[in-house]
Structures are given as C-alpha cells and as structure tokens.
Amino acid sequence: MTQQLKTMQSGLTVVEHMRHVDLVTIGEVRELLDCSRPSAYRMVATLVDGGYLLRARGRAGYVAGPTLLNAFDATILASPLRPLIRSFLYRMRDLTEASVHCSTLVGASAFALDGYRSRVDLHLGGRVGMSAPAHVMAAGKLLLSQLDAAQVHALFPDDALPEWRSARVRTRAMLDAELNVVRSAGYAMANEESEATVVSVALPFTGIHSRNRTALVLSRSTPEVQIGDLLELLPIVSGHLGEFLRDHQDEFAADGQLERIPADAHL
C-alpha cells in the first residue's frame, strides 16, 4: 500500500470515529491509528485543513468540522427505533394538541425528520421534511446550543446571518447570546420566526453527539395559541419524555442514541 493510500485510510478511520463521538484528542487518534504522536498531529492537521475537524474551544481536543456537520447522517432514518419514536410523537401530539415532530441539524439548517400534524390546528401545515435556517427554528437553536462554539462559528462564518423573512436573530453576536439563553434554560423557542403565525418550543430528545442529536418540537399557530401556552406544556412533556427514555434506555443505548441514564438523574 502506498503512503498516500495509508494516509487516506487513516483519515477515513478518524472520520468514521467522529460519527460516534463529540470530541477526539490527539492521544485517542494515536491509539486509534496505532501511530506516533507526531503522526497523530499531522493527521489531525490534515483533517482540520479539510474541514473535517475543528479545534474545540474551552476543551482539549477536536470536534467535527463543517465538512462533517454539513453531511446528513442517513443512519438516523434507518434506525430500528424509528417506530418506537413515532409512537411517542403520536402520543405527545394527542396529549398537547400541537403538531409534534423531531428534528436534526444538517449544517446550518434544521430538518424535520418525523412527526404528526395537530388534529385541531388546521391552519398549521405538516412539518415533516421541512428545512429552514437553524437560527430561526426552535429545534435549530436547541441543537446549535449543544455544539461547541467553534462549530457554531464555522457554520455561521459571517457576522450577518442568512436572511430570513421573519428572523429575529440577525447577527452572529445575537446568535451567541441566544444560544447562551437556551443552554441556561434547557429548551428553545421560536416566536413567529420560521413562519408568520407559527410558534414552537423544543426540548432535547435523542442522540449523544453532533451527528445524531435530535430535538422534540411542539408547534401551534397563532392567534389561537401563544408561545406562553406552549411553554406551560413543557413540564408535562418533559415528564413523559423522561419516562419514555428510561423505559427504553437499553434499546436507545444499543443504537448509539442515548447514554445510560443514572438511576438518580432528573430529566
């Protein structure tokens, strides 16, 4: 095998590893490739140059770069747990009377993977398959808040964010401030931002790293429902979500979508 092919194979090994973790260190790359520390540094530098890795901020190590973040991970759709997730979304739709769906992050956009339209809110269209800039979506804000700051800035390299007709967050500084609020609150909301007359709230759902995290989203249309009405539903939905994840933690852990929940954890 030529040196060029060996280098390519080593790079693919690290990229594949990043499909399952949030952070990798030089020491872990060295163990993964069974190479010297200088060789591990050279490989990481090559992957950084290609946009596959980024140096993390505030942590020792490297996170997935924009090249990986912009690639949709189809394994989410192929998960054997999809019927189980759909059954939970269906129950939450009937419990809340909202449109309920789960979304993931694809680059700088939020993408609705699955869900159910409200039975009572006939003004609100289906969410499944919808994609919009992450900074105007409740799910997008939530999932961006779970990224490293270096990843957020790589996805939004300019101070002015992509234009959207009803965007409230218009600059990267505003986005950084918004994400700090989301991290503190543990949920995100979009008040007529992705669409006029649509309000949404989002909670963390499944996933353990940047490539497979999803958000649980409740949406309704105004003026019948305001954002405060959805916020009042969050404790109820959060309780059902915690119970659901506890009941099925073995299945989700085996599928790489959940770390085992400690017995004394509060969800």
C-alpha positions, -999 to 999 in steps of 0.1 A, spaced: 0 0 0 14 34 -10 19 61 16 -9 82 1 -34 53 4 -22 47 40 -28 84 48 -63 82 32 -72 51 51 -60 67 84 -81 98 77 -112 77 70 -106 58 103 -107 91 122 -137 104 103 -156 72 110 -147 75 147 -162 110 147 -196 96 136 -199 82 172 -183 108 195 -184 145 201 -147 151 208 -114 134 200 -80 140 215 -45 136 200 -40 107 224 -71 90 211 -61 95 175 -27 80 183 -44 49 198 -69 47 170 -42 47 143 -15 29 164 9 56 154 34 80 169 23 113 185 38 134 157 20 113 131 -13 118 150 -7 156 150 0 155 112 -32 135 106 -53 159 127 -38 189 109 -47 174 76 -83 168 87 -85 203 101 -74 217 67 -101 196 50 -128 209 73 -134 175 89 -121 186 124 -120 218 144 -100 226 175 -126 228 203 -129 259 224 -126 256 261 -118 219 258 -87 199 250 -94 181 217 -111 184 183 -147 183 173 -165 176 140 -158 203 114 -182 219 89 -175 192 62 -189 166 86 -216 188 101 -230 196 66 -233 159 57 -267 143 66 -263 111 86 -288 88 70 -285 63 98 -310 84 118 -337 75 93 -326 38 92 -328 34 130 -347 3 141 -362 25 169 -380 48 144 -414 31 150 -409 35 188 -401 71 184 -431 77 161 -454 61 187 -441 86 213 -446 115 189 -481 103 183 -489 102 220 -474 137 226 -495 151 197 -527 138 212 -516 150 247 -507 185 237 -530 191 207 -499 205 190 -481 194 159 -452 173 173 -421 163 154 -384 156 159 -357 175 140 -320 171 135 -293 196 124 -278 194 89 -251 220 87 -267 254 94 -302 242 89 -328 223 110 -345 194 93 -378 178 105 -373 141 104 -407 127 115 -438 137 133 -476 143 133 -497 172 124 -521 187 150 -556 172 149 -571 205 160 -549 232 145 -560 231 109 -540 263 100 -507 246 106 -493 225 78 -472 194 82 -436 198 95 -420 165 82 -394 173 55 -394 210 63 -360 226 64 -351 262 74 -321 281 88 -313 268 122 -313 303 138 -350 308 131 -362 274 143 -367 263 179 -351 229 171 -322 246 153 -314 269 182 -316 240 206 -293 218 186 -268 247 179 -266 253 216 -253 217 221 -224 223 197 -190 236 205 -187 274 199 -161 267 172 -186 246 154 -213 273 155 -189 299 142 -178 276 114 -214 271 103 -220 308 105 -187 324 94 -201 358 87 -214 383 112 -246 387 93 -267 355 94 -285 342 63 -315 363 57 -350 350 65 -382 370 62 -392 368 99 -358 363 116 -354 379 150 -317 368 154 -299 385 126 -262 386 136 -237 361 150 -234 381 182 -271 379 187 -270 341 180 -242 336 206 -264 354 231 -295 335 222 -277 301 225 -264 311 259 -300 316 270 -310 283 255 -282 265 273 -293 280 306 -330 273 301 -326 238 287 -352 245 259 -355 267 229 -384 287 213 -392 304 181 -420 330 183 -432 335 147 -396 334 134 -395 304 110 -431 312 97 -455 340 104 -482 329 129 -463 298 140 -449 294 175 -427 265 185 -407 251 215 -381 224 215 -366 201 240 -335 177 238 -347 143 225 -323 116 214 -287 114 204 -253 117 221 -231 136 196 -234 164 170 -242 140 141 -272 122 157 -288 146 182 -325 153 177 -349 178 192 -385 172 202 -407 201 189 -442 213 197 -458 238 172 -491 257 171 -504 286 151 -514 320 164 -536 337 175 -553 307 189 -522 297 208 -493 319 220 -458 309 229 -466 311 266 -492 284 261 -466 260 247 -442 268 275 -468 257 300 -468 223 284 -430 218 287 -430 203 322 -457 178 312 -440 168 280 -406 167 298 -420 143 324 -434 119 297 -401 122 278 -381 112 308 -403 82 315 -401 72 278 -363 73 277 -360 55 310 -383 27 298 -364 22 266 -328 32 276 -314 -2 267 -327 0 232 -315 36 227 -281 29 242 -276 -1 220 -285 20 189 -260 47 200 -287 73 206 -285 75 244 -261 71 272 -273 51 301 -294 72 325 -283 71 361 -310 60 385 -309 93 403 -309 115 372 -337 141 367 -349 146 331 
